[in-house]
Amino acid sequence: MISQNKLRTLLLATGASVAIAASLAACGADDISSPGTGGNVTITYPPASSSSSSSSSSSSLVVAASGCPTIADPQGLTDAGTITGPTGTWRVCSLPSRVNKSIVLTKVPGLLYQLPGRVDIGTDGGFTKTAADTNVTLTIEPGVIIYGGTGISWLAVNRGNKINAVGTASKPIVFTSRDNVLGLNTDSSQGQWGGVVLMGRAKITDCTSGSTTANTCERQTEGAADPAVYGGVDDADNSGRLSYVQIRYSGYVLGADRELQSLTTEGVGSGTALDHIMSFNSSDDGAEFFGGVVNLKHYVAIGADDDSVDLDVGATGNFQYGLLIQRPGNGDALFEIDSNGFETNLPRSTLKISNYTAIQGQVSSNNEAADLASGLFRGNSDTTLMNSVIYTPNNECIRLHGTGATPATLTARSVVLSCNATKFLGTGSYNAAATATAFGTGANNNNDAFTSTLTGGFINGANETAVTAFDVSALPGFTATTYIGAVKDSADTWYAGWTCNSSTANLGSANSACTSLPVN
């Protein structure tokens, strides 16, 4: 969720006209987050150049497809003409505002799919599964590119419906912005469309209607005339699958305290499969998880302007293998885990995380007094960190909030920290010493005075390799490893090929630049 008192100055450039926009957003579990426009959004500090060229030679320019394919929904796709950028000219096929029958978006050379605004997959089926569910599935083939048009464009997968977006290591599915297609973006652009939102019927807290004690809790995504609603009692609910997917330049303010990030899950259940997902330059969180039971493997968040991982509203998260890298001088906490202080509002937000490498290389100008630590654990939440590397040499590492009779808890196993001299912060019933005790350096292979030897920015070096890993095999959904951190060594390239490169992180020669479209 977006931080309090964060003032972003954005430069909007379209053609020869220039306008200045500013956004002031507030923190809370009040949903999905950030400012955006239909034009190019550039932070006012000097932009960095991309690590890969975004230009294409004339011999390899894309040629527009002749028309739009047929889909099973009788509404069909709308041929929106062509769009031209540095990679060539593409046919644009717009989705209907509500998809009423299961469809497949096929990979067609020279063709892009457009979200012309909010696009709903199916109709909300309500709190429990019934025969009235529309049961619509959006299937997206490997290599498909979908972009958000001007205005508030986002994809809403409603309760009782699914997404099946399964790319491959060489042909990821890319969700991006119009300006990315036009070649207007830099490595600092952000907030140009909404994002991907999955809604389910698992348990949540912080109800808009109903209550947790009566097992009737529901919550609204946004305060529109037709709000998207999530929540239920089925913790095994299935909202589909996302695999080998990039989500670029996302984040958009829908209303007061209601914003979007790259990926937002809302009450999704353990039947939902999430793996190999990249968030790039979200103007809010890389991903935020509202309630439900979320299992996530192989997650990359580069350049998030708020938190790289945000979990709240009673979510249970089981995450393994993650690479979090914030842009120099930007971004708030690498982790924010929150139950919002509702001690009797069960379930508590609970995160178990293993094999993460989280990097915040410089002091962030966006970190306000309440969020000064790179790991922010608060509001009656329970966090277990395992086999992970947190490298934030110019910032505090962990802030732990003590509120209520059962405050936030922290358990660490084989976790190493590289922080500034303060290292730990506490509030409420916790002070810095209590937070340090909870982390427990010197026990369980934890070290809060670790000397990093990361190579290539994020690959384990000799000191990381020397740390004994904690056995996570007894935890449901986790795979035993012999190493800490996200990337064991130079031969461990699970992140390469399906991601994109920027000046913030070079993720391999097989990648193209995030500022350009893949053309294979």
PyMOL commands that set and color helices and strands:
alter all, ss='L'
color gray80, all
select helices_A, chain A and resi 58-60+178-182+369-371+432-439+462-465
alter helices_A, ss='H'
color red, helices_A
select strands_A, chain A and resi 6-14+17-25+40-43+78-85+88-94+98-99+103-105+111-115+118-121+137-140+145-148+154-157+162-166+173-177+196-199+219-220+229-230+240-248+253-255+258-259+263-266+273-280+287-290+293-302+309-312+316-325+335-338+350-359+373-378+382-391+396-402+409-418+424-428
alter strands_A, ss='S'
color yellow, strands_A
deselect
rebuild
show_as cartoon
